[in-house]
Amino acid sequence: MSGRQILETLRQLGYPKVDQLDPQMFDWLFEKDSIVPFLDWFVNNVHYDNVITASDRQEYNELESKSTEGLLDGRQLEDALKKMEVVNNGTEITEESLSDDISRLRKELEMSKKKKETLIQRRNKLSVHHTSLSHKLTKLTPLESQAKKQYREQQEQLQTDNIKVNESMDGLMKSVSRVTSLYNPSTKGEGQHEEVFLSQVNLEDYYQTEEKYTQEITVFTRKQFFQNIGKMTGESENSRFELLEIKDPESLLVHGENEANTVQDCKELNRLQHIYPLSETERVFSIVEDKSVKSAVNTASDLLNLLQSGNFPLDTNKLSTQLQETQSSLQTVRRDLTTILEGDVPLLVKELAPLQGTHILTGDYTLKLARQDYFTSNQDKVIALLVNQRARNEFLTMAYEVEARHHRDIHRHLTAIRLQLQQHLKDWKNRMTLMDDTNLKPSKYQRGTIDTRDAATTRLHHMLVNGDEDGVEKQLFLTYSSLLEGGDKLQQHHQDAYTAMLNTATKHYDKLHTLEDNVRTCERTIYEGSSTTGQPVLSPPQVQHAIKNLDNMLKKLEATIVDSLRVINNKKTALKDDRLLSRERTFFVDFFLNPERINQAMEQVTNRIQSIQVQ
């Protein structure tokens, strides 16, 4: 579809000034998908033959105004045209031939009317007969359809139940076979079978592994708590570590430190405090000597570097001066050092002697804490190992308990299934025994009399036939036909009683409704519809009813007007929001009502385009 096809269609229709139009002017019509089907139909179906000229319209109007019985249309028009063709094919038409045709057609019309009346009467008779037959069929059809429907439903239900039972039995057999296959191990090789349950697994290797694990834990405990204790305090001179040495860990860890150990520790502490001044003084002297030796070594190395580098001074006077200064400063330092070592250091050492016990005790307790941490960490390791062993044992026990519980559940389910199947089998046998009863089977020869041994049927016959008849001669043979007649009579009595009851109830209800209607009419006549005010009627009920209907009609009319205004407002809003939709609406209205306006608009658009092209 394109604007060129629309332009070609307009040219075929004889649209004026079609040569002045441009095909691209119609491309905007294809932008909206809802217009494309209409344009497609317009291009493919509208031709010059569909155009009605002004002369054709004038002739049609004249023909319509002159006709008194209306114009022919549809099949009547087609028949008339065919007859006109037949008449036109004739050679000559005269008044005599036309009068003969008219008389002949009148006779045919009268004969056709008589045939029509006869056919109508026959149709009425057949319709009455058909109605009676259809009425009989309508009585039988529901019964037949209901019986067939019940038969199909029962058959489908039986098939469904049979399928469900078969599926249930198959599923039960498969489940039971899977369970029994677990308890019936399949042999593999000679004397070997697959171990399915935990209770079937040989745990000898597990117990051996656990026993070995227990021995390893015992060895680890002895090694960590009783053999390597002395390594914690180090291995050096025994005299320097007598206070902190651990010889009997059982007395310290289990029984705690006794009084003898405490007294011994106190003596050792006093001894260390007594020898502390001398040892500390010797340590200070050793440090001073070490520093002096290191200083002499550093000085000698500096002189050696000077000699090697050639920067050593050669002036003897200068060297002697430096030597004298150095000796004087050295004597001063030695004098000060002697004063410090002989005067201040002993005093400071004596003052620090009481504080030395703090360092000793701190080291002792630090070692005790380290020892305690050592034993605690080893104890945690041992506890973790024991917990793992206990967890394995508990897990194995729990697995055995879970397996035993499942075994008990399976045994209970299988027992319940066995009992239920036995009960079903017993019920089935009872049903089969009952169905094998000869009284329930149809006899080969239909009997007309009731067997004297059939006490139930005999009593039923007496109740239905001879129940209300006193003094009647007893029959020699009781027949099934009389039993059926008695049942039919009882059913008829029941139906009559039920019908009488319905009629009585209907009459009773009708009278009650009539009475209620009369009471309401009296109330509406006397009162205005309100039992509280008790005002009499001021206007006839007909006028009130008409006014009420008028009010209802006004309310409906108002609601209809409101809905129409809402729809109109929605359409106006849509046209206002969508300018293209508004222009499309104007275009279609003008296309059918005012084509000249479309022509003018197209000319204006063409002029604008030409002016733009010129510029």
C-alpha angles and dihedrals in degrees: 000000000000141000090263091065091050090049091050091050091051089050091053090050090054097246110179121246091012091145090063093059124094120221091223089064089073098049093093089066090070095057092087115064095208092065097048096080091052092049090048091052091045093053097043102040110028114086139158091274089065093059115100114208127213092253091053091052091048093051091048092051091050091049091049093049093049095047116092100184098042132255126295119250140167119007093353090059091049092050091049091050091050091051090048089054090051091048092048090053090060121094105224135012119198135175092249092054090048093049090048090050091048093051091045092049091049091054090048089050092053092047090048091051091052091048089049092054091048091049091048092053091047090048091052092051092048091047091053090049091046090049092054092048093046089049090055091046092049089057093051099037097066091048092048094045091046092050092047091046092051091046092051092046092050091046092048091046091051091049091048092048091047092051092048092049091049092048091047092049092047091049091047092050092049092048093047091046091052091049093047090047088060092053093042103063116210114234119243114195119324116340094341127116136177115267107228104162130049091238088062094055117101107237098188092106090048093053092047090051091049091049090051090047090052092051091050091051089051092051091046091051094050091046095049099041105033112022111041100041095107092058091069095070096045129243115266138108111347093214092060095048103038092112094051099035117118114212103153112033092176092064091050101041101033107026099020127228112321127213095262091057090048092051090047091050090050092051091049090050091051091049092052091048090050095052093039097090094052094043092044092049090050089048091053092048089049091051091049092049090047091051092047092049091048090049091050090049091050091049092049091049090051091051090047090052090050092050092048093047093046094238095116110120116247098197108111094201092054091046093050091049092051091046092053092048092048093049092049092050090046091053090049092051092047091049092050091045092051090050091050096044095045099037115022103027097057090048092050091046090052090050092049093046094085090048092055090078089064092060091046093050091044091054091045093052091042089055091047090051091048089049090049091049089049093053092042093052092047090046090052090051092051091046091050090051092048091047090053090050091048091047091053091050093047092047091052091048091048091049089053091050093048091048091048090049091052090048089054091048092050091048091050092049093047091048091050091048091049093050092046093049090048090052091049090049090050092050090048091052090049091051091048090050090050092048090050089062110120092220091064095049120085111251122238092237119042110236122217097195130061117248112247089224091060096089096173095055091044092054090047090053092051091049095049102036109022100025098103099025114096121189094016115146111256115248120239094218127026112218131203090228091062088047090054091047090052090050091049091050091049091049090048091050090049092049092048092049091048091049092048090049091051092048092049092047091047092051090047092050091045091053091048092050091047091050092048091049091050091050091050090048091052091048092049090047096049101033135040094241096277120100091192101058097037093203117161122241112277096189136029117274091239091059092046091050091049091049090049092050090047091052091050091049091049091051091049091046091050091050090048091050091049091050091048091049090049091051091047091049091049090051091047090050091050091049091046094050095044110049091180090057090049092051090047090053091049090048094054093044091052091044091063102027108026113022091164090066090055089050091051091048091049091049091050091050090048092050091050092050091048091049091050091049091049092052 
